[in-house]
Amino acid sequence: MKVNREMVAQAGLKLLNEVGLEQLTLRRLGTQLKVQAAAIYWHFKSKEELIDEMATMVLAEGAPNLLPTRRSADWKAWSAAFGHGLRKTLLAYRDGARMVSGTELTNTEYMKTVESIGSRLLEAGFSFRQAVVLLSTIYSYTLSFVMEEQAVYPRPNERSPRYDIAKRKARLDAAELPLLRQSGPILFDKFDRRYKEGLELVLHGAAALKDQ
């Protein structure tokens, strides 16, 4: 069987969903594709190169999710769509946020979408630096948020036993750590709500800075 770069990356994403990021190896991928490891190494010299390609593919496929439904929407809607769309894109794959973090993109498809969002911010009155800082802050917030979210739920609707809220509460002393003892349901459940609340804080801060 002959394989090309795209086939290998697609198979890598499929394997990622099955075994997770740590267990994803080029040799295991070769077994999955029923080809010799050399055929994989011909296209990707290392796991890092493969991850770069996989992350690029995921972000490019998810790029349409980063844009608001109405192109005439205000800058807050564009910024919110970027955050919510990125989270949706990362959650589509097991360990999606960890896979994307720190990668070097191999094409500019995702970047073109971010460019259009940045242009909308400039039109709304943000300075170039403010627009870059806002988008990078949303990106960083979303990436780290989804990393934590996928630690709690490695697979959709499948909570890790390490994040049992009742057990966590029982371990924390009520007199010494009263706030943290009660924070479990906020920190480790209902992620949709908390992500939206956190993103709103970022956007409120951006609005205040813009209007100074």
Secondary structure, 3 states (H helix, E strand, C coil): CCCCHHHHHHHHHHHHHHHCCCCCCHHHHHHHHCCCHHHHHHHCCCHHHHHHHHHHHHHHHHHHHHCCCCCCCCHHHHHHHHHHHHHHHHHCCCCHHHHHCCCCCCCCHHHHHHHHHHHHHHHCCCCHHHHHHHHHHHHHHHHHHHHHHHHHCCECCECCHHHCHHHHHHHCCCCCCHHHHHCHHHHCCCHHHHHHHHHHHHHHHHHHHHCC
